[in-house]
């Protein structure tokens, strides 16, 4: 069994707590809202209501570095490489 498969078995029973959302009223905290838009974090500030827990587990299982593996911030999910370094997130 490969490391990622072992790691997946370790985390397969994880439970996920969805983010609490805060709804701002129009014109409430306008400076904060402007800053979120300025740094292009609008998607980050509005998490998805639904997500596939198996996909999230697969991401974490493959993102966990092994000995001798480079510390690149990327993970393979459903055959697609997902990068999550600072530049990509920004």
C-alpha positions as CSV (number, residue, x, y, z in Angstrom):
1,X,0.0,0.0,0.0
2,X,1.4,3.4,-1.0
3,X,1.9,6.1,1.6
4,X,-1.1,8.2,0.3
5,X,-3.4,5.2,0.6
6,X,-2.2,4.5,4.2
7,X,-2.7,8.2,5.0
8,X,-6.2,8.1,3.5
9,X,-7.1,5.1,5.7
10,X,-5.9,7.1,8.7
11,X,-8.0,10.1,7.9
12,X,-11.1,8.5,6.4
13,X,-13.1,8.9,9.6
14,X,-12.4,12.6,9.9
15,X,-15.4,14.7,10.4
16,X,-15.6,18.2,8.9
17,X,-16.9,21.3,10.5
18,X,-18.1,23.7,8.0
19,X,-17.1,27.3,8.3
20,X,-19.5,29.6,10.0
21,X,-20.6,32.4,7.7
22,X,-21.1,36.0,8.6
23,X,-23.4,38.0,6.4
24,X,-22.5,41.6,6.3
25,X,-25.3,44.1,5.7
26,X,-24.9,46.6,2.8
27,X,-22.5,49.3,3.8
28,X,-21.6,47.5,7.0
29,X,-17.8,47.4,7.5
30,X,-17.3,48.9,4.1
31,X,-13.5,49.3,4.7
32,X,-13.2,45.5,5.4
33,X,-15.3,44.6,2.4
34,X,-13.1,46.9,0.1
35,X,-10.0,45.2,1.5
36,X,-11.4,41.7,0.8
37,X,-12.0,42.8,-2.8
38,X,-8.7,44.5,-3.1
39,X,-6.7,41.4,-2.2
40,X,-9.0,39.3,-4.4
41,X,-10.3,37.1,-1.5
42,X,-13.9,37.2,-2.4
43,X,-14.1,33.5,-3.1
44,X,-12.1,32.7,0.0
45,X,-14.5,34.8,2.1
46,X,-17.5,32.9,0.7
47,X,-17.0,29.2,1.3
48,X,-19.0,26.6,-0.5
49,X,-22.2,25.4,1.2
50,X,-21.6,21.8,0.0
51,X,-18.4,19.9,-0.7
52,X,-17.4,16.3,-1.3
53,X,-15.7,15.0,1.8
54,X,-14.0,12.2,-0.1
55,X,-12.3,14.7,-2.4
56,X,-11.1,16.7,0.6
57,X,-9.7,13.6,2.2
58,X,-8.0,12.6,-1.0
59,X,-6.4,16.1,-1.2
60,X,-5.1,15.8,2.4
61,X,-3.8,12.3,1.9
62,X,-1.8,13.3,-1.1
63,X,-0.7,16.6,0.3
64,X,1.1,15.0,3.2
65,X,4.8,15.0,2.4
66,X,6.8,11.7,2.7
67,X,10.5,11.4,3.5
68,X,12.6,12.3,0.5
69,X,9.7,14.0,-1.2
70,X,10.0,17.6,-2.2
71,X,8.0,20.1,-0.1
72,X,6.2,21.4,-3.1
73,X,2.8,22.7,-2.1
74,X,0.7,20.6,-4.5
75,X,-1.6,17.6,-4.2
76,X,-3.1,15.2,-6.8
77,X,-6.9,14.8,-6.6
78,X,-8.8,12.6,-9.1
79,X,-5.8,12.7,-11.4
80,X,-5.4,16.5,-11.4
81,X,-2.6,18.3,-9.7
82,X,-3.8,21.1,-7.4
83,X,-1.2,23.7,-6.4
84,X,-1.8,25.6,-3.1
85,X,1.3,27.7,-2.7
86,X,1.1,31.4,-1.7
87,X,1.0,32.7,-5.3
88,X,-1.8,30.4,-6.3
89,X,-3.9,31.3,-3.3
90,X,-3.3,35.0,-3.8
